[in-house]
Amino acid sequence: MIEHIVDLLMFVGPDIKEHRIQESMSVCLKHRREATRVPAPNVQYKCIKSKAELEKNIDGSYSIKSLILE
């Protein structure tokens, strides 16, 4: 299923290492602020609005199968 989502991305160097679906941009920015309080070398966080291919988990939640960056 392809949906529009707000996503919090964690970059280590040039690579995306983790991504999480967020409820809204304000929630995403809040989580980004909290994550940046612990300084780590070469780690960056970004909030984006994008399309993503989602898959449903056993517990009913959704996870990102792939991001569609345009």
DRENTORKOL-3810 file (N, C-alpha, C; in nm, 4 decimals):
REM DRENTORKOL-3810
@n.u->0.0841; n.v->-0.1161; n.w->0.0000; ca.u->0.0000; ca.v->0.0000; ca.w->0.0000; c.u->0.0893; c.v->0.1234; c.w->0.0000
@n.u->0.0596; n.v->0.2210; n.w->-0.0837; ca.u->0.1378; ca.v->0.3442; ca.w->-0.0911; c.u->0.0574; c.v->0.4563; c.w->-0.0260
@n.u->0.1212; n.v->0.5257; n.w->0.0681; ca.u->0.0574; ca.v->0.6330; ca.w->0.1451; c.u->0.1500; c.v->0.7526; c.w->0.1544
@n.u->0.0930; n.v->0.8709; n.w->0.1820; ca.u->0.1713; ca.v->0.9886; ca.w->0.2178; c.u->0.1935; c.v->0.9830; c.w->0.3685
@n.u->0.3188; n.v->1.0007; n.w->0.4099; ca.u->0.3521; ca.v->0.9914; ca.w->0.5521; c.u->0.4466; c.v->1.1038; c.w->0.5925
@n.u->0.4586; n.v->1.1229; n.w->0.7238; ca.u->0.5632; ca.v->1.2062; ca.w->0.7823; c.u->0.6610; c.v->1.1083; c.w->0.8442
@n.u->0.7880; n.v->1.1271; n.w->0.8142; ca.u->0.8884; ca.v->1.0280; ca.w->0.8495; c.u->1.0072; c.v->1.0949; c.w->0.9171
@n.u->1.0553; n.v->1.0352; n.w->1.0252; ca.u->1.1772; ca.v->1.0802; ca.w->1.0907; c.u->1.2907; c.v->0.9899; c.w->1.0432
@n.u->1.3894; n.v->1.0511; n.w->0.9779; ca.u->1.5023; ca.v->0.9763; ca.w->0.9231; c.u->1.6256; c.v->0.9983; c.w->1.0091
@n.u->1.7029; n.v->0.8916; n.w->1.0298; ca.u->1.8315; ca.v->0.9026; ca.w->1.0971; c.u->1.9394; c.v->0.8685; c.w->0.9947
@n.u->2.0284; n.v->0.9654; n.w->0.9712; ca.u->2.1399; ca.v->0.9473; ca.w->0.8790; c.u->2.2672; c.v->0.9255; c.w->0.9595
@n.u->2.3438; n.v->0.8258; n.w->0.9223; ca.u->2.4785; ca.v->0.8075; ca.w->0.9751; c.u->2.5696; c.v->0.8219; c.w->0.8542
@n.u->2.6407; n.v->0.9347; n.w->0.8498; ca.u->2.7152; ca.v->0.9680; ca.w->0.7290; c.u->2.6152; c.v->0.9966; c.w->0.6184
@n.u->2.6358; n.v->0.9427; n.w->0.4990; ca.u->2.5419; ca.v->0.9679; ca.w->0.3893; c.u->2.4262; c.v->0.8668; c.w->0.3812
@n.u->2.4246; n.v->0.7664; n.w->0.4681; ca.u->2.3276; ca.v->0.6575; ca.w->0.4583; c.u->2.2127; c.v->0.6730; c.w->0.5575
@n.u->2.0913; n.v->0.6374; n.w->0.5148; ca.u->1.9758; ca.v->0.6311; ca.w->0.6047; c.u->1.9867; c.v->0.5009; c.w->0.6825
@n.u->1.9956; n.v->0.5092; n.w->0.8136; ca.u->2.0092; ca.v->0.3902; ca.w->0.8972; c.u->1.8777; c.v->0.3504; c.w->0.9617
@n.u->1.7891; n.v->0.4481; n.w->0.9847; ca.u->1.6625; ca.v->0.4169; ca.w->1.0497; c.u->1.5583; c.v->0.5173; c.w->1.0038
@n.u->1.4323; n.v->0.4739; n.w->0.9983; ca.u->1.3230; ca.v->0.5640; ca.w->0.9652; c.u->1.1992; c.v->0.5203; c.w->1.0418
@n.u->1.1248; n.v->0.6184; n.w->1.0895; ca.u->1.0054; ca.v->0.5924; ca.w->1.1700; c.u->0.8890; c.v->0.6779; c.w->1.1210
@n.u->0.7728; n.v->0.6183; n.w->1.1121; ca.u->0.6509; ca.v->0.6903; ca.w->1.0766; c.u->0.6088; c.v->0.7736; c.w->1.1971
@n.u->0.5724; n.v->0.9001; n.w->1.1722; ca.u->0.5276; ca.v->0.9902; ca.w->1.2781; c.u->0.3836; c.v->1.0331; c.w->1.2505
@n.u->0.3138; n.v->1.0737; n.w->1.3562; ca.u->0.1732; ca.v->1.1138; ca.w->1.3429; c.u->0.1575; c.v->1.2441; c.w->1.2658
@n.u->0.2456; n.v->1.3402; n.w->1.2916; ca.u->0.2384; ca.v->1.4714; ca.w->1.2275; c.u->0.3777; c.v->1.5328; c.w->1.2246
@n.u->0.3897; n.v->1.6438; n.w->1.1531; ca.u->0.5195; ca.v->1.7111; ca.w->1.1445; c.u->0.5611; c.v->1.7654; c.w->1.2810
@n.u->0.4680; n.v->1.8142; n.w->1.3603; ca.u->0.5039; ca.v->1.8682; ca.w->1.4919; c.u->0.5556; c.v->1.7582; c.w->1.5848
@n.u->0.4970; n.v->1.6408; n.w->1.5793; ca.u->0.5447; ca.v->1.5278; ca.w->1.6596; c.u->0.6831; c.v->1.4858; c.w->1.6112
@n.u->0.7026; n.v->1.4857; n.w->1.4809; ca.u->0.8321; ca.v->1.4492; ca.w->1.4236; c.u->0.9402; c.v->1.5462; c.w->1.4694
@n.u->0.9122; n.v->1.6758; n.w->1.4646; ca.u->1.0104; ca.v->1.7754; ca.w->1.5069; c.u->1.0414; c.v->1.7638; c.w->1.6556
@n.u->0.9410; n.v->1.7292; n.w->1.7345; ca.u->0.9627; ca.v->1.7086; ca.w->1.8784; c.u->1.0579; c.v->1.5915; c.w->1.9015
@n.u->1.0349; n.v->1.4807; n.w->1.8324; ca.u->1.1216; ca.v->1.3641; ca.w->1.8467; c.u->1.2632; c.v->1.3922; c.w->1.7944
@n.u->1.2719; n.v->1.4725; n.w->1.6888; ca.u->1.4037; ca.v->1.5092; ca.w->1.6364; c.u->1.4813; c.v->1.5924; c.w->1.7388
@n.u->1.4124; n.v->1.6878; n.w->1.8021; ca.u->1.4779; ca.v->1.7690; ca.w->1.9059; c.u->1.5274; c.v->1.6815; c.w->2.0202
@n.u->1.4445; n.v->1.5861; n.w->2.0616; ca.u->1.4844; ca.v->1.4967; ca.w->2.1712; c.u->1.6043; c.v->1.4106; c.w->2.1314
@n.u->1.6064; n.v->1.3640; n.w->2.0082; ca.u->1.7161; ca.v->1.2779; ca.w->1.9623; c.u->1.8467; c.v->1.3554; c.w->1.9518
@n.u->1.8415; n.v->1.4817; n.w->1.9153; ca.u->1.9646; ca.v->1.5591; ca.w->1.8969; c.u->2.0226; c.v->1.6075; c.w->2.0300
@n.u->1.9551; n.v->1.5865; n.w->2.1393; ca.u->2.0089; ca.v->1.6252; ca.w->2.2703; c.u->2.1291; c.v->1.5406; c.w->2.3100
@n.u->2.1350; n.v->1.4191; n.w->2.2576; ca.u->2.2502; ca.v->1.3316; ca.w->2.2831; c.u->2.3409; c.v->1.3417; c.w->2.1610
@n.u->2.4490; n.v->1.4176; n.w->2.1717; ca.u->2.5340; ca.v->1.4367; ca.w->2.0533; c.u->2.6050; c.v->1.3076; c.w->2.0121
@n.u->2.6049; n.v->1.2829; n.w->1.8825; ca.u->2.6741; ca.v->1.1659; ca.w->1.8266; c.u->2.7431; c.v->1.2108; c.w->1.6975
@n.u->2.8670; n.v->1.1688; n.w->1.6774; ca.u->2.9379; ca.v->1.2103; ca.w->1.5556; c.u->2.8759; c.v->1.1472; c.w->1.4305
@n.u->2.8670; n.v->1.2272; n.w->1.3256; ca.u->2.8160; ca.v->1.1823; ca.w->1.1948; c.u->2.6705; c.v->1.1396; c.w->1.1958
@n.u->2.5913; n.v->1.1746; n.w->1.2976; ca.u->2.4495; ca.v->1.1382; ca.w->1.3017; c.u->2.3665; c.v->1.2636; c.w->1.2823
@n.u->2.2720; n.v->1.2573; n.w->1.1884; ca.u->2.1811; ca.v->1.3672; ca.w->1.1598; c.u->2.0392; c.v->1.3141; c.w->1.1567
@n.u->1.9431; n.v->1.3971; n.w->1.1968; ca.u->1.8024; ca.v->1.3610; ca.w->1.1932; c.u->1.7287; c.v->1.4602; c.w->1.1053
@n.u->1.6333; n.v->1.4105; n.w->1.0258; ca.u->1.5524; ca.v->1.4960; ca.w->0.9393; c.u->1.4088; c.v->1.4467; c.w->0.9395
@n.u->1.3168; n.v->1.5417; n.w->0.9361; ca.u->1.1747; ca.v->1.5108; ca.w->0.9202; c.u->1.1353; c.v->1.5424; c.w->0.7769
@n.u->1.0673; n.v->1.4485; n.w->0.7124; ca.u->1.0241; ca.v->1.4703; ca.w->0.5745; c.u->0.8796; c.v->1.4246; c.w->0.5572
@n.u->0.8148; n.v->1.4848; n.w->0.4586; ca.u->0.6848; ca.v->1.4362; ca.w->0.4126; c.u->0.7116; c.v->1.3682; c.w->0.2794
@n.u->0.6702; n.v->1.2441; n.w->0.2668; ca.u->0.6957; ca.v->1.1715; ca.w->0.1423; c.u->0.5927; c.v->1.0610; c.w->0.1241
@n.u->0.6037; n.v->0.9947; n.w->0.0113; ca.u->0.5252; ca.v->0.8743; ca.w->-0.0139; c.u->0.6095; c.v->0.7562; c.w->0.0303
@n.u->0.5408; n.v->0.6521; n.w->0.0768; ca.u->0.6131; ca.v->0.5314; ca.w->0.1165; c.u->0.5261; c.v->0.4104; c.w->0.0896
@n.u->0.5918; n.v->0.3018; n.w->0.0592; ca.u->0.5227; ca.v->0.1738; ca.w->0.0468; c.u->0.5227; c.v->0.1125; c.w->0.1862
@n.u->0.4036; n.v->0.0871; n.w->0.2398; ca.u->0.3886; ca.v->0.0365; ca.w->0.3755; c.u->0.3459; c.v->-0.1094; c.w->0.3740
@n.u->0.3813; n.v->-0.1785; n.w->0.4811; ca.u->0.3324; ca.v->-0.3141; ca.w->0.4997; c.u->0.2760; c.v->-0.3256; c.w->0.6407
@n.u->0.1713; n.v->-0.4041; n.w->0.6535; ca.u->0.1035; ca.v->-0.4196; ca.w->0.7816; c.u->0.1724; c.v->-0.5287; c.w->0.8629
@n.u->0.1985; n.v->-0.4987; n.w->0.9893; ca.u->0.2602; ca.v->-0.5953; ca.w->1.0799; c.u->0.1532; c.v->-0.6847; c.w->1.1425
@n.u->0.1946; n.v->-0.7873; n.w->1.2103; ca.u->0.1027; ca.v->-0.8803; ca.w->1.2750; c.u->0.0158; c.v->-0.8101; c.w->1.3786
@n.u->0.0736; n.v->-0.7118; n.w->1.4499; ca.u->-0.0003; ca.v->-0.6411; ca.w->1.5554; c.u->-0.0911; c.v->-0.5312; c.w->1.5021
@n.u->-0.0975; n.v->-0.5128; n.w->1.3700; ca.u->-0.1865; ca.v->-0.4142; ca.w->1.3112; c.u->-0.1197; c.v->-0.2813; c.w->1.2807
@n.u->0.0022; n.v->-0.2613; n.w->1.3272; ca.u->0.0747; ca.v->-0.1378; ca.w->1.2971; c.u->0.1358; c.v->-0.1481; c.w->1.1569
@n.u->0.1844; n.v->-0.0345; n.w->1.1068; ca.u->0.2447; ca.v->-0.0318; ca.w->0.9744; c.u->0.3934; c.v->-0.0016; c.w->0.9857
@n.u->0.4698; n.v->-0.0589; n.w->0.8956; ca.u->0.6116; ca.v->-0.0288; ca.w->0.8864; c.u->0.6435; c.v->0.0093; c.w->0.7422
@n.u->0.7523; n.v->0.0815; n.w->0.7256; ca.u->0.7917; ca.v->0.1296; ca.w->0.5940; c.u->0.8707; c.v->0.0205; c.w->0.5222
@n.u->0.8194; n.v->-0.0180; n.w->0.4065; ca.u->0.8896; ca.v->-0.1150; ca.w->0.3239; c.u->0.9917; c.v->-0.0433; c.w->0.2364
@n.u->0.9510; n.v->0.0698; n.w->0.1765; ca.u->1.0436; ca.v->0.1510; ca.w->0.0977; c.u->0.9911; c.v->0.2943; c.w->0.0883
@n.u->1.0830; n.v->0.3896; n.w->0.0844; ca.u->1.0482; ca.v->0.5300; ca.w->0.0655; c.u->1.0448; c.v->0.5619; c.w->-0.0816
@n.u->0.9504; n.v->0.6479; n.w->-0.1219; ca.u->0.9415; ca.v->0.6938; ca.w->-0.2590; c.u->0.9741; c.v->0.8426; c.w->-0.2566
@n.u->1.0993; n.v->0.8764; n.w->-0.2861; ca.u->1.1433; ca.v->1.0160; ca.w->-0.2832; c.u->1.1283; c.v->1.0753; c.w->-0.4214
@n.u->1.0592; n.v->1.1870; n.w->-0.4272; ca.u->1.0347; ca.v->1.2524; ca.w->-0.5566; c.u->1.1019; c.v->1.3874; c.w->-0.5622
END
